[in-house]
Amino acid sequence: MSTAISTATFFHAGCPVCVSAEQQFIDALDAARYRVEVVHLGEQKERIGEAERLGVKSVPALVIDGQPFHINFGASLADLR
């Protein structure tokens, strides 16, 4: 039986809350099930619109197969503009 690999995107801004969340959540994802991309919105501001379209309101946030999960409130996307 073949299992499809899901896409997970972790959006963050590099703050201590984001770094801690990245270490805890990304390490916990099963690499056999998830292809993970980490996006630092402080350095990749051109991706803020993408994060908004995916439903991200604040960072850190993890989006799995289009479903956003807000982990903790580090910064709103408006603060990153």
TIMI-2910 file (N, C-alpha, C, CB; in pm, 1 decimal, decimal comma, always signed):
<rs>
+----------+----------+----------+----------+----------+----------+----------+----------+----------+----------+----------+----------+------+
!      n_x !      n_y !      n_z !     ca_x !     ca_y !     ca_z !      c_x !      c_y !      c_z !     cb_x !     cb_y !     cb_z ! resn !
+----------+----------+----------+----------+----------+----------+----------+----------+----------+----------+----------+----------+------+
!    +84,5 !   -116,6 !     +0,0 !     +0,0 !     +0,0 !     +0,0 !    +89,5 !   +123,6 !     +0,0 !    -96,4 !     -0,6 !   +121,7 !  Met !
!    +61,0 !   +220,2 !    -86,8 !   +138,2 !   +343,0 !    -97,5 !    +68,9 !   +453,8 !    -19,3 !   +156,6 !   +383,6 !   -245,3 !  Ser !
!   +147,0 !   +528,8 !    +57,1 !    +94,0 !   +641,0 !   +131,8 !   +145,3 !   +769,7 !    +69,0 !   +133,3 !   +632,2 !   +281,5 !  Thr !
!    +52,9 !   +859,8 !    +35,7 !    +92,1 !   +986,5 !    -24,6 !   +160,5 !  +1074,0 !    +79,5 !    -30,1 !  +1059,1 !    -84,7 !  Ala !
!   +257,2 !  +1150,2 !    +34,6 !   +326,0 !  +1242,2 !   +124,0 !   +251,2 !  +1374,5 !   +122,2 !   +475,5 !  +1261,2 !    +82,5 !  Ile !
!   +216,5 !  +1424,5 !   +240,6 !   +147,6 !  +1551,8 !   +255,2 !   +248,7 !  +1665,2 !   +259,8 !    +60,1 !  +1552,3 !   +381,6 !  Ser !
!   +201,9 !  +1783,8 !   +223,9 !   +285,8 !  +1902,3 !   +230,5 !   +257,3 !  +1976,6 !   +360,2 !   +262,0 !  +1993,9 !   +108,2 !  Thr !
!   +362,2 !  +2013,4 !   +430,9 !   +351,4 !  +2093,5 !   +552,5 !   +443,4 !  +2213,2 !   +536,7 !   +387,7 !  +2010,1 !   +680,6 !  Ala !
!   +389,6 !  +2333,0 !   +558,2 !   +469,8 !  +2454,6 !   +549,4 !   +466,7 !  +2523,4 !   +684,6 !   +417,7 !  +2549,5 !   +437,0 !  Thr !
!   +584,3 !  +2549,3 !   +740,1 !   +596,5 !  +2616,8 !   +868,5 !   +637,3 !  +2760,6 !   +841,7 !   +699,6 !  +2544,9 !   +961,8 !  Phe !
!   +546,2 !  +2854,2 !   +872,3 !   +573,3 !  +2996,5 !   +855,1 !   +616,7 !  +3053,6 !   +988,9 !   +448,5 !  +3071,9 !   +800,0 !  Phe !
!   +723,4 !  +3133,7 !   +987,6 !   +769,1 !  +3195,7 !  +1111,3 !   +841,1 !  +3325,9 !  +1080,7 !   +861,0 !  +3100,7 !  +1189,5 !  His !
!   +879,8 !  +3397,1 !  +1188,7 !   +946,7 !  +3525,5 !  +1172,3 !  +1083,9 !  +3528,2 !  +1238,5 !   +860,7 !  +3635,8 !  +1228,9 !  Ala !
!  +1128,6 !  +3415,5 !  +1289,2 !  +1261,7 !  +3408,7 !  +1348,7 !  +1269,0 !  +3446,5 !  +1495,3 !  +1352,3 !  +3495,5 !  +1273,5 !  Gly !
!  +1156,8 !  +3480,8 !  +1556,4 !  +1156,3 !  +3519,9 !  +1697,8 !  +1176,4 !  +3395,5 !  +1785,8 !  +1022,7 !  +3592,5 !  +1734,8 !  Cys !
!  +1207,3 !  +3413,1 !  +1914,0 !  +1228,5 !  +3297,7 !  +2002,1 !  +1108,2 !  +3202,5 !  +2008,1 !  +1260,8 !  +3346,2 !  +2141,5 !  Pro !
!   +986,6 !  +3255,7 !  +2007,0 !   +866,2 !  +3172,0 !  +2007,9 !   +863,1 !  +3085,6 !  +1882,7 !   +737,9 !  +3259,0 !  +2017,1 !  Val !
!   +895,4 !  +3145,8 !  +1768,3 !   +894,1 !  +3073,4 !  +1641,2 !  +1001,2 !  +2965,5 !  +1636,1 !   +913,2 !  +3169,9 !  +1525,8 !  Cys !
!  +1120,8 !  +2998,1 !  +1682,3 !  +1230,8 !  +2901,5 !  +1679,6 !  +1198,9 !  +2782,3 !  +1768,5 !  +1362,4 !  +2967,6 !  +1724,5 !  Val !
!  +1143,2 !  +2808,5 !  +1885,9 !  +1104,6 !  +2700,1 !  +1976,5 !   +997,6 !  +2611,7 !  +1912,8 !  +1053,6 !  +2757,1 !  +2110,2 !  Ser !
!   +897,4 !  +2674,3 !  +1850,6 !   +790,1 !  +2597,9 !  +1785,5 !   +845,5 !  +2515,2 !  +1671,1 !   +679,6 !  +2691,7 !  +1734,1 !  Ala !
!   +937,0 !  +2573,6 !  +1593,6 !   +996,7 !  +2499,1 !  +1482,6 !  +1067,0 !  +2374,2 !  +1533,8 !  +1095,6 !  +2587,7 !  +1404,7 !  Glu !
!  +1145,2 !  +2386,9 !  +1637,9 !  +1218,1 !  +2272,9 !  +1692,4 !  +1122,8 !  +2164,3 !  +1741,7 !  +1309,3 !  +2318,1 !  +1806,2 !  Gln !
!  +1016,6 !  +2204,0 !  +1809,4 !   +923,6 !  +2106,4 !  +1866,0 !   +835,3 !  +2041,1 !  +1761,3 !   +837,4 !  +2172,1 !  +1969,6 !  Gln !
!   +775,4 !  +2120,4 !  +1673,5 !   +675,8 !  +2066,3 !  +1582,1 !   +736,2 !  +2003,1 !  +1457,9 !   +581,0 !  +2174,0 !  +1541,6 !  Phe !
!   +835,5 !  +2065,4 !  +1400,5 !   +893,0 !  +2011,6 !  +1277,8 !   +962,9 !  +1878,9 !  +1305,8 !   +991,6 !  +2112,1 !  +1215,5 !  Ile !
!  +1033,8 !  +1872,5 !  +1417,7 !  +1100,2 !  +1747,3 !  +1452,8 !  +1000,2 !  +1635,0 !  +1478,7 !  +1187,9 !  +1767,3 !  +1575,2 !  Asp !
!   +878,7 !  +1670,9 !  +1521,1 !   +777,6 !  +1571,0 !  +1553,6 !   +705,0 !  +1516,3 !  +1429,9 !   +677,1 !  +1630,5 !  +1649,1 !  Ala !
!   +713,5 !  +1587,9 !  +1318,0 !   +645,1 !  +1540,5 !  +1197,2 !   +720,0 !  +1422,5 !  +1137,3 !   +632,2 !  +1654,0 !  +1093,3 !  Leu !
!   +647,0 !  +1325,5 !  +1096,8 !   +701,9 !  +1204,1 !  +1036,6 !   +748,3 !  +1234,6 !   +893,8 !   +596,2 !  +1089,2 !  +1037,0 !  Asp !
!   +878,9 !  +1228,9 !   +872,2 !   +935,8 !  +1260,3 !   +740,9 !   +884,7 !  +1166,7 !   +632,1 !  +1087,2 !  +1253,6 !   +746,9 !  Ala !
!   +838,9 !  +1049,7 !   +668,6 !   +784,7 !   +956,9 !   +569,7 !   +645,1 !  +1000,0 !   +523,5 !   +779,7 !   +815,0 !   +627,5 !  Ala !
!   +579,9 !  +1085,6 !   +602,5 !   +444,2 !  +1129,3 !   +569,0 !   +435,4 !  +1274,4 !   +524,0 !   +354,9 !  +1109,6 !   +686,8 !  Arg !
!   +534,4 !  +1357,2 !   +564,0 !   +526,6 !  +1500,5 !   +536,0 !   +653,2 !  +1552,9 !   +470,1 !   +500,3 !  +1577,1 !   +663,8 !  Tyr !
!   +633,7 !  +1631,0 !   +366,7 !   +742,4 !  +1708,8 !   +307,7 !   +729,1 !  +1847,1 !   +369,0 !   +735,9 !  +1712,5 !   +147,4 !  Arg !
!   +827,6 !  +1888,1 !   +448,4 !   +818,6 !  +2012,1 !   +524,9 !   +903,4 !  +2121,6 !   +461,1 !   +862,6 !  +1989,0 !   +669,8 !  Val !
!   +842,3 !  +2238,0 !   +448,5 !   +913,3 !  +2357,1 !   +403,8 !   +905,1 !  +2459,6 !   +516,7 !   +853,1 !  +2414,0 !   +269,4 !  Glu !
!  +1017,1 !  +2518,5 !   +551,9 !  +1021,6 !  +2623,2 !   +654,2 !  +1039,0 !  +2756,6 !   +582,6 !  +1137,9 !  +2598,3 !   +758,1 !  Val !
!   +946,7 !  +2850,5 !   +612,2 !   +948,6 !  +2981,5 !   +547,7 !   +965,8 !  +3088,6 !   +654,2 !   +818,8 !  +3005,6 !   +465,5 !  Val !
!  +1077,1 !  +3160,5 !   +648,8 !  +1106,7 !  +3270,4 !   +741,4 !  +1051,7 !  +3397,4 !   +676,2 !  +1263,6 !  +3282,6 !   +772,2 !  His !
!   +935,4 !  +3443,0 !   +723,1 !   +868,8 !  +3556,9 !   +659,5 !   +941,9 !  +3688,4 !   +683,8 !   +726,7 !  +3568,2 !   +709,8 !  Leu !
!  +1027,7 !  +3694,4 !   +784,7 !  +1108,5 !  +3813,7 !   +804,6 !  +1211,1 !  +3829,4 !   +693,4 !  +1178,1 !  +3808,8 !   +940,0 !  Gly !
!  +1255,6 !  +3717,6 !   +637,1 !  +1354,2 !  +3718,3 !   +529,2 !  +1291,3 !  +3697,9 !   +391,9 !  +1457,7 !  +3611,3 !   +553,7 !  Glu !
!  +1169,3 !  +3642,3 !   +388,4 !  +1100,3 !  +3613,8 !   +261,6 !   +965,8 !  +3685,0 !   +259,2 !  +1080,8 !  +3460,7 !   +241,9 !  Gln !
!   +969,8 !  +3817,3 !   +268,6 !   +846,9 !  +3896,2 !   +275,8 !   +755,5 !  +3875,6 !   +154,7 !   +881,4 !  +4042,7 !   +288,5 !  Lys !
!   +813,7 !  +3835,2 !    +41,9 !   +732,5 !  +3812,1 !    -77,9 !   +636,3 !  +3694,8 !    -59,3 !   +822,7 !  +3786,5 !   -198,4 !  Glu !
!   +652,6 !  +3617,6 !    +46,5 !   +564,8 !  +3502,2 !    +70,7 !   +453,7 !  +3531,9 !   +171,6 !   +647,0 !  +3384,8 !   +119,8 !  Arg !
!   +448,4 !  +3656,1 !   +222,5 !   +342,5 !  +3692,9 !   +318,2 !   +205,1 !  +3676,8 !   +255,1 !   +361,2 !  +3838,1 !   +367,3 !  Ile !
!   +188,2 !  +3718,4 !   +130,3 !    +59,6 !  +3702,8 !    +60,6 !    +17,3 !  +3557,8 !    +50,6 !    +67,4 !  +3762,5 !    -78,5 !  Gly !
!   +112,7 !  +3470,3 !    +23,9 !    +84,4 !  +3326,3 !    +18,7 !    +34,3 !  +3276,9 !   +154,2 !   +210,7 !  +3247,4 !    -23,5 !  Glu !
!   +102,8 !  +3319,4 !   +260,5 !    +61,7 !  +3279,1 !   +395,3 !    -80,4 !  +3327,0 !   +423,9 !   +159,5 !  +3335,0 !   +501,3 !  Ala !
!   -110,7 !  +3451,4 !   +386,3 !   -246,3 !  +3504,9 !   +406,6 !   -349,4 !  +3423,4 !   +329,8 !   -253,2 !  +3652,3 !   +363,1 !  Glu !
!   -320,5 !  +3390,5 !   +205,1 !   -415,2 !  +3311,3 !   +124,1 !   -440,1 !  +3173,3 !   +184,9 !   -362,2 !  +3295,6 !    -19,5 !  Arg !
!   -341,0 !  +3121,0 !   +255,6 !   -356,0 !  +2990,8 !   +320,6 !   -427,0 !  +3000,4 !   +455,6 !   -220,2 !  +2926,7 !   +339,3 !  Leu !
!   -460,4 !  +3122,4 !   +497,8 !   -534,2 !  +3140,9 !   +622,2 !   -448,7 !  +3170,4 !   +743,6 !   -613,9 !  +3021,2 !   +649,1 !  Gly !
!   -319,6 !  +3192,1 !   +723,5 !   -231,2 !  +3224,3 !   +835,6 !   -260,4 !  +3367,1 !   +881,3 !    -80,5 !  +3208,0 !   +795,4 !  Val !
!   -282,7 !  +3383,7 !  +1011,3 !   -310,0 !  +3515,1 !  +1069,8 !   -191,1 !  +3566,2 !  +1149,2 !   -433,2 !  +3509,0 !  +1159,2 !  Lys !
!   -116,3 !  +3473,3 !  +1207,4 !     +0,1 !  +3508,6 !  +1288,0 !   +101,1 !  +3395,3 !  +1279,2 !    -39,9 !  +3536,5 !  +1436,2 !  Ser !
!   +223,9 !  +3427,0 !  +1319,2 !   +329,2 !  +3326,4 !  +1319,3 !   +375,1 !  +3303,5 !  +1462,3 !   +448,0 !  +3369,3 !  +1229,2 !  Val !
!   +420,4 !  +3184,7 !  +1492,7 !   +441,4 !  +3070,4 !  +1405,6 !   +310,4 !  +3000,0 !  +1370,4 !   +536,3 !  +2972,8 !  +1471,1 !  Pro !
!   +307,7 !  +2944,7 !  +1251,6 !   +191,7 !  +2869,4 !  +1205,2 !   +239,6 !  +2756,6 !  +1114,9 !    +90,8 !  +2961,5 !  +1130,5 !  Ala !
!   +170,6 !  +2646,7 !  +1124,2 !   +199,8 !  +2530,2 !  +1042,1 !    +79,1 !  +2505,4 !   +953,0 !   +233,1 !  +2404,7 !  +1129,7 !  Leu !
!   +100,9 !  +2496,0 !   +823,2 !     -7,0 !  +2468,4 !   +728,2 !    +17,1 !  +2329,0 !   +672,4 !    -13,0 !  +2576,6 !   +612,9 !  Val !
!    -79,3 !  +2240,6 !   +696,1 !    -69,6 !  +2103,5 !   +646,7 !   -183,2 !  +2080,4 !   +548,8 !    -74,3 !  +1999,8 !   +763,7 !  Ile !
!   -147,6 !  +2049,2 !   +424,8 !   -245,6 !  +2026,0 !   +318,6 !   -350,4 !  +2136,8 !   +312,3 !   -314,0 !  +1891,6 !   +339,2 !  Asp !
!   -304,4 !  +2262,3 !   +324,0 !   -393,4 !  +2377,1 !   +311,8 !   -466,1 !  +2417,5 !   +437,8 !   -491,8 !  +2349,9 !   +209,3 !  Gly !
!   -450,1 !  +2345,1 !   +546,2 !   -518,1 !  +2374,6 !   +672,7 !   -419,3 !  +2442,5 !   +768,4 !   -576,6 !  +2243,9 !   +736,7 !  Gln !
!   -445,4 !  +2571,0 !   +807,3 !   -352,8 !  +2639,3 !   +897,5 !   -374,9 !  +2601,2 !  +1044,4 !   -366,6 !  +2789,6 !   +881,0 !  Pro !
!   -264,8 !  +2587,3 !  +1114,0 !   -266,2 !  +2562,0 !  +1258,0 !   -178,5 !  +2667,8 !  +1322,9 !   -216,1 !  +2416,4 !  +1292,7 !  Phe !
!   -240,4 !  +2754,8 !  +1403,1 !   -166,7 !  +2860,2 !  +1471,2 !   -115,0 !  +2804,1 !  +1602,9 !   -255,9 !  +2986,3 !  +1494,5 !  His !
!    +16,3 !  +2804,3 !  +1618,6 !    +80,3 !  +2737,2 !  +1730,7 !    +85,0 !  +2826,4 !  +1854,0 !   +220,7 !  +2693,8 !  +1692,5 !  Ile !
!   +123,0 !  +2949,7 !  +1837,0 !   +134,9 !  +3044,5 !  +1946,0 !   +135,2 !  +3181,1 !  +1879,8 !   +264,7 !  +3019,7 !  +2034,4 !  Asn !
!   +111,3 !  +3285,5 !  +1954,8 !   +110,8 !  +3417,3 !  +1891,8 !   +246,6 !  +3482,1 !  +1909,3 !     +0,0 !  +3507,0 !  +1950,9 !  Phe !
!   +324,1 !  +3485,1 !  +1802,1 !   +453,3 !  +3551,4 !  +1803,5 !   +442,5 !  +3689,8 !  +1741,7 !   +557,7 !  +3467,7 !  +1729,5 !  Gly !
!   +379,7 !  +3698,5 !  +1623,0 !   +359,3 !  +3825,1 !  +1553,1 !   +249,1 !  +3806,9 !  +1450,4 !   +490,4 !  +3874,2 !  +1485,5 !  Ala !
!   +171,1 !  +3911,4 !  +1431,4 !    +69,0 !  +3905,7 !  +1325,8 !   +137,4 !  +3928,1 !  +1191,7 !    -44,3 !  +4012,3 !  +1349,4 !  Ser !
!    +72,3 !  +3883,7 !  +1085,5 !   +130,2 !  +3904,3 !   +952,2 !   +140,6 !  +4053,1 !   +919,8 !    +45,9 !  +3832,7 !   +845,1 !  Leu !
!    +47,2 !  +4132,4 !   +970,8 !    +52,9 !  +4276,8 !   +947,6 !   +179,7 !  +4337,3 !  +1005,4 !    -69,2 !  +4345,2 !  +1007,9 !  Ala !
!   +227,7 !  +4283,2 !  +1116,9 !   +350,2 !  +4332,5 !  +1178,5 !   +473,3 !  +4300,2 !  +1094,3 !   +365,8 !  +4273,7 !  +1317,5 !  Asp !
!   +464,0 !  +4203,3 !  +1007,1 !   +578,5 !  +4161,6 !   +926,9 !   +592,3 !  +4238,5 !   +796,8 !   +568,5 !  +4016,0 !   +896,9 !  Leu !
!   +492,1 !  +4313,2 !   +761,0 !   +494,7 !  +4389,1 !   +634,5 !   +593,6 !  +4502,7 !   +638,7 !   +357,2 !  +4443,7 !   +602,5 !  Arg !
+----------+----------+----------+----------+----------+----------+----------+----------+----------+----------+----------+----------+------+
</rs>
